[in-house]
Amino acid sequence: MEINQLEYFLTVANLQHVTRAAESLSITQPALSHSLAKLEEELGVPLFERTGRTVQLNRYGRLFASRVTDALREIRVAKEELAELTAPESGIVSLAFGTILGTQFVPELIQKFHVIYPNIRFELYQGSCSHTLQALENGQCDLSITSPRSGKPGIAWETLVTADLYVVVPASHRYAQLESITLEQLADEPFIEVNKTCGLRATIDSVFQLHSFQPKVAYTTEDLHTVAGFVAAGLGVSLLPQSRGLRLEGTHWLKVNNPGCVCEVGIEWKEKRYLSPSARLFRAFAQEHYRQRVEM
């Protein structure tokens, strides 16, 4: 059963005349009659009552016509939605990103993208690295902006930016008068860390391992904003990427003198999955935007 068969059937049903329907469809009458006969054979029931050259739907035909009308309408709507979804400059980008990236990084990137492509819309999914990875793997999103890379087979990654990590101490801390510090100076300090559901935890653990540093962990939480809040309350120190949403009153940020204290933010996508033109546009824009920033 093909769509054109169904369209031929509805045309005959509406005009109640095979010859006029054939002329309307710009096909020959024998071709139309053959199509109808093949459809009836496939369904196993007659669809029309024939009186000379005039045809009318029988009770089987009326039932089938009702369902076919609805089905073809849904197909037309689906085609229109797909055309909108895949239109290069008016489609939809489905984007996942880590919670901390929603404070500054992602909003600023999308704002700059909208200056050039104002008609592209976004469906956003925000959460932990495990949640954004799951959304990417199961096809819920086209792209994921994350830190660090997942390293999963079949998932491509490109680094967008490499950001420094900073030691964050309470504003009343004895180190708050300094501009920079080494990890070794924090050996006796109570540390506030994010738990392993946060992707940043893997990056921080690798930095500590690189410098054989073992923090004295006092508190573990799942949210970076909570970490910054605990530091502001004087409950410990932490290692965090600089972000507008984390620079709370009552905190002081110090550069780290140890090498390699950085985190990468990148964009991921499934290698063998179709990416809509609008998603490809956004990926290319993000790559070029941060490439230019690095060169400047």
Helices and strands as residue ranges (DSSP letters): H 3-15, H 18-25, H 29-43, E 48-51, E 54-57, H 59-86, E 92-98, G 99-102, H 105-116, E 121-127, H 129-137, E 143-146, E 155-170, G 174-177, E 180-181, G 183-186, E 190-194, H 199-210, E 216-221, H 224-232, E 238-241, G 244-246, E 251-256, E 262-270, H 277-295
